[in-house]
Amino acid sequence: CQLCHKHGEGVKLVVHHIVYRSQGGTNRVDNLITLCTDCHTTKNHQPGGKLYKWMKAKKKVTKQLKGATFMNILRKRIMTAFPEASFQYGSQTYVDRKNLLLPKGHFMDAIAISGIKSVGQMPDTVTLISQFRKKKRSLHEATARKGRKQPNTSSKRNEKNMNHARGLWLNDYVRVIGNHAKGYVKGFKSKGYYVYLTDGLGNYVLSNGKNYINRKQCRLITHNGNWQKAEQKLSLYEFK
């Protein structure tokens, strides 16, 4: 509920028109908001009520819809590319997931949609894949930015922002000698590398209390392109 912020399986939600339909409100997404049945009352609709004040103020729904737009485009293209496929609405997925005794989560929904009748064994971890941008995006400067004495007219990188140094490149997957910590190179320093380390189960760790790894402690596992892969405990991944 966007008014009292109640949530959970026991909360019944309805769609409310911010500007009432009787006052010319449309069915556009930016005029719709979700409310629980305890808030969507006649009293709140009348002068002095909270929903009435929203209407007079023409309350703006600030949440961006880029994600939903992208997924709608993707869905249409997938259905065009695979005409034998079918899609399923979330209301049915919710029922199927509950019947399989699965918690809420993206890949849990994928399991439910697959049509299997039972789950024999659940994994302990999930694999997360994310994109990493290697290129420095800032253009040359006409005036010096904060922290610089001179404008960076040639787009020159400082040492921390170099894309490679001393045998390693940005986004290379490395390990720390002496423990199980592994991670991706994020930047460079005169005698080492900046690496965000995990213990292999998605837990963030520090080496000697810092993100900085001395080159003598660091060993290359594999060179990478623009993608990162990490394992995370299932208990950390699940939606709360």
C-alpha positions as CSV (number, residue, x, y, z in Angstrom):
1,C,0.0,0.0,0.0
2,Q,1.4,3.4,-1.0
3,L,-0.4,5.2,1.8
4,C,0.1,3.1,4.9
5,H,2.9,0.9,3.4
6,K,1.4,-2.3,4.6
7,H,2.6,-5.4,2.7
8,G,2.6,-9.1,2.8
9,E,0.3,-12.0,1.8
10,G,-2.5,-10.9,4.1
11,V,-2.8,-7.4,2.6
12,K,-5.4,-7.0,-0.2
13,L,-4.5,-4.3,-2.7
14,V,-6.7,-2.3,-5.1
15,V,-5.8,0.1,-7.9
16,H,-6.7,3.7,-7.1
17,H,-7.0,6.6,-9.6
18,I,-5.1,9.6,-8.1
19,V,-7.3,12.0,-10.1
20,Y,-10.7,10.4,-9.8
21,R,-12.3,9.2,-12.9
22,S,-15.3,11.4,-12.1
23,Q,-12.9,14.3,-12.2
24,G,-11.5,13.4,-15.6
25,G,-8.7,11.0,-14.4
26,T,-7.4,8.6,-16.9
27,N,-6.2,5.0,-16.8
28,R,-2.6,6.1,-17.6
29,V,0.0,4.4,-15.4
30,D,1.1,7.7,-13.9
31,N,-2.5,8.2,-12.6
32,L,-2.7,4.8,-10.9
33,I,-1.4,3.8,-7.5
34,T,-1.9,0.7,-5.2
35,L,-3.7,1.0,-1.9
36,C,-4.9,-1.5,0.7
37,T,-8.6,-1.9,1.3
38,D,-8.2,-0.3,4.7
39,C,-7.0,3.0,3.1
40,H,-9.2,2.9,0.0
41,T,-12.3,4.1,1.8
42,T,-15.1,6.5,1.2
43,K,-13.9,8.7,4.0
44,N,-10.4,9.1,2.4
45,H,-12.1,10.0,-1.0
46,Q,-14.1,12.8,0.5
47,P,-12.9,16.4,1.2
48,G,-10.4,16.4,4.0
49,G,-9.4,12.8,3.3
50,K,-5.9,11.8,2.3
51,L,-6.9,10.6,-1.2
52,Y,-8.8,13.8,-1.8
53,K,-5.7,15.8,-0.9
54,W,-3.7,13.6,-3.4
55,M,-6.2,14.4,-6.1
56,K,-6.1,18.2,-5.5
57,A,-2.3,18.1,-5.4
58,K,-2.2,15.8,-8.5
59,K,0.2,13.6,-6.7
60,K,3.1,12.3,-8.9
61,V,4.1,8.7,-9.0
62,T,7.8,9.1,-9.2
63,K,8.8,5.5,-9.9
64,Q,10.3,5.2,-13.3
65,L,8.8,2.7,-15.7
66,K,11.9,2.0,-17.8
67,G,12.2,-1.5,-16.5
68,A,8.7,-2.4,-17.3
69,T,9.0,-0.9,-20.8
70,F,12.2,-2.9,-21.4
71,M,10.6,-6.1,-20.3
72,N,7.5,-5.6,-22.5
73,I,9.7,-5.0,-25.5
74,L,11.8,-8.1,-24.7
75,R,8.7,-10.2,-24.2
76,K,7.3,-9.2,-27.6
77,R,10.6,-10.0,-29.4
78,I,11.0,-13.3,-27.6
79,M,7.4,-14.3,-28.6
80,T,8.2,-13.3,-32.2
81,A,11.4,-15.2,-32.3
82,F,9.9,-18.3,-30.7
83,P,6.3,-18.6,-32.0
84,E,5.8,-22.0,-30.4
85,A,6.4,-20.5,-26.9
86,S,3.7,-19.3,-24.5
87,F,3.8,-16.9,-21.7
88,Q,2.3,-17.0,-18.2
89,Y,0.9,-14.3,-16.0
90,G,2.2,-13.6,-12.5
91,S,-1.0,-14.6,-10.9
92,Q,-0.7,-18.2,-12.1
93,T,3.1,-18.3,-11.3
94,Y,2.3,-17.2,-7.8
95,V,0.0,-20.2,-7.3
96,D,2.4,-22.7,-8.9
97,R,5.3,-21.4,-6.8
98,K,3.2,-21.8,-3.6
99,N,2.3,-25.3,-4.6
100,L,6.0,-26.2,-5.0
101,L,6.7,-24.6,-1.5
102,L,9.2,-22.2,-3.1
103,P,10.1,-18.8,-1.6
104,K,9.8,-15.6,-3.7
105,G,12.6,-14.9,-6.2
106,H,13.3,-14.6,-9.9
107,F,14.8,-18.0,-10.5
108,M,12.1,-19.5,-8.2
109,D,9.5,-18.1,-10.6
110,A,11.4,-19.7,-13.5
111,I,11.2,-23.1,-11.7
112,A,7.5,-22.7,-11.2
113,I,6.9,-21.7,-14.9
114,S,8.8,-24.8,-16.1
115,G,5.8,-26.9,-15.2
116,I,7.6,-29.5,-13.0
117,K,5.4,-31.1,-10.3
118,S,8.0,-31.3,-7.5
119,V,11.4,-30.1,-6.5
120,G,13.8,-32.8,-5.5
121,Q,16.7,-30.7,-4.3
122,M,17.4,-27.0,-4.0
123,P,20.9,-25.5,-4.6
124,D,22.9,-23.8,-1.8
125,T,24.1,-21.0,-4.0
126,V,23.0,-19.1,-7.1
127,T,25.2,-17.6,-9.8
128,L,24.9,-13.9,-10.5
129,I,26.2,-12.3,-13.8
130,S,26.7,-8.6,-14.2
131,Q,28.2,-6.3,-16.7
132,F,31.3,-4.2,-16.0
133,R,32.2,-1.0,-17.8
134,K,35.9,-0.8,-18.6
135,K,35.9,2.5,-20.6
136,K,36.4,5.8,-19.0
137,R,33.2,7.7,-19.9
138,S,34.2,11.3,-19.1
139,L,34.9,13.5,-22.1
140,H,37.7,16.0,-22.2
141,E,37.1,19.0,-19.9
142,A,37.0,22.7,-20.8
143,T,37.4,23.6,-17.1
144,A,39.1,21.7,-14.4
145,R,36.8,19.4,-12.4
146,K,36.8,19.3,-8.6
147,G,40.1,18.0,-7.3
148,R,42.1,18.9,-10.4
149,K,44.3,22.0,-10.8
150,Q,44.3,21.8,-14.6
151,P,41.5,20.7,-17.1
152,N,41.9,17.2,-18.4
153,T,41.8,18.3,-22.1
154,S,43.4,15.1,-23.4
155,S,41.2,12.6,-21.4
156,K,44.4,11.4,-19.7
157,R,43.8,8.7,-17.1
158,N,45.5,8.9,-13.7
159,E,47.1,5.7,-12.5
160,K,44.1,4.5,-10.5
161,N,42.0,4.7,-13.7
162,M,44.4,3.0,-16.1
163,N,42.8,0.0,-17.9
164,H,45.8,-2.2,-17.4
165,A,49.1,-2.2,-15.4
166,R,51.8,-4.7,-14.4
167,G,50.3,-7.7,-16.2
168,L,46.7,-7.3,-15.1
169,W,43.7,-5.6,-16.8
170,L,40.5,-4.1,-15.4
171,N,38.0,-6.8,-14.5
172,D,40.5,-9.6,-14.3
173,Y,39.5,-12.3,-11.8
174,V,42.2,-12.7,-9.2
175,R,42.8,-14.4,-5.8
176,V,44.8,-13.4,-2.7
177,I,47.7,-15.7,-1.7
178,G,47.1,-17.2,1.7
179,N,43.3,-17.3,1.8
180,H,40.2,-18.1,-0.2
181,A,39.3,-14.5,-1.1
182,K,38.7,-13.8,-4.8
183,G,37.5,-10.8,-6.7
184,Y,37.7,-8.5,-9.8
185,V,40.3,-5.8,-10.4
186,K,38.7,-2.4,-10.1
187,G,41.7,-0.1,-10.3
188,F,45.4,0.2,-10.0
189,K,47.9,1.7,-7.6
190,S,51.7,2.1,-7.8
191,K,52.4,-1.2,-6.0
192,G,49.2,-3.1,-6.3
193,Y,45.5,-3.3,-7.2
194,Y,42.1,-2.4,-6.0
195,V,40.0,-5.5,-5.7
196,Y,36.5,-6.0,-4.3
197,L,36.8,-9.5,-2.8
198,T,34.3,-12.1,-1.8
199,D,34.7,-15.5,-0.1
200,G,33.1,-17.5,-2.9
201,L,29.6,-17.4,-1.3
202,G,28.8,-13.7,-2.0
203,N,30.1,-12.4,1.4
204,Y,32.2,-9.2,1.0
205,V,35.6,-9.4,2.7
206,L,38.6,-7.1,3.1
207,S,42.2,-8.0,2.9
208,N,44.0,-6.5,5.9
209,G,41.1,-4.2,6.3
210,K,41.4,-2.7,2.9
211,N,40.3,-3.1,-0.8
212,Y,43.9,-2.6,-1.8
213,I,46.0,-5.7,-2.6
214,N,49.8,-5.6,-2.9
215,R,50.9,-7.1,-6.2
216,K,53.0,-9.8,-4.4
217,Q,49.8,-11.0,-2.7
218,C,47.7,-11.1,-5.9
219,R,47.5,-14.0,-8.5
220,L,45.6,-14.0,-11.8
221,I,42.9,-16.6,-12.1
222,T,41.5,-15.6,-15.5
223,H,41.3,-12.6,-17.9
224,N,37.8,-11.3,-18.3
225,G,35.9,-9.3,-20.9
226,N,33.1,-7.0,-19.7
227,W,31.2,-9.5,-17.5
228,Q,31.5,-10.7,-13.9
229,K,30.2,-13.9,-12.4
230,A,29.8,-14.4,-8.7
231,E,28.3,-17.1,-6.4
232,Q,25.9,-16.0,-3.7
233,K,24.3,-17.9,-0.8
234,L,20.7,-18.7,-1.6
235,S,19.6,-17.4,1.7
236,L,21.1,-14.0,0.8
237,Y,19.5,-14.0,-2.7
238,E,15.9,-14.7,-1.6
239,F,13.5,-11.8,-1.5
240,K,12.6,-10.7,2.1
